[in-house]
Amino acid sequence: MGARAERGTLLDVRTWLLAVVVAAAGCQKPCDPIAESPTARRLGVVLDGGRVCKEDNLVVTVEYPDRKREELAGAYASALEKAGWKAEQVSPATVLATRDADTVFVVTGKDEKTRRVPFAVVRHCSDPRCRIMLEELAAELKQSKQ
């Protein structure tokens, strides 16, 4: 992949990450849960106590009303590892995990002004190019915290 294409790909991932944060902050109240999809169930991206708020294409948004935001990323890393994933907490609020062809990138947070509920936004894919993009994003997050 050329340098220009790589920059465009990384920009796409950054744009997605910004959209995740803005979308989560824009919600006015805790969600009315929806049923977990077969894909979310297969991937194991809804931890105990989680309720799926939205599932759009390759993104699952889950709220955790009974968990502390600062413990959520660690809980994801631990649960995914126990389920056979290679998981790494790349920042205090993000986790990258891979298993076979699947990749998940978890962003956790809590908007103190509107939602008041810890949440996770999980981007998942099984495309090799998507995995590379998410791995590059994770590497950038690791570098930025050093």
Secondary structure, 3 states (H helix, E strand, C coil): CCHHHHHHHHHHHHHHHHHHHHHHHHCCCCCCCECCCHHHHHHCCCCCCCEEEEEECCEEEEECCCCCHHHHHHHHHHHHHHCCCEEEEEECCEEEEEECCEEEEEEEECCCCCCCCCEEEEEEECCHHHHHHHHHHHHHHHHHCC
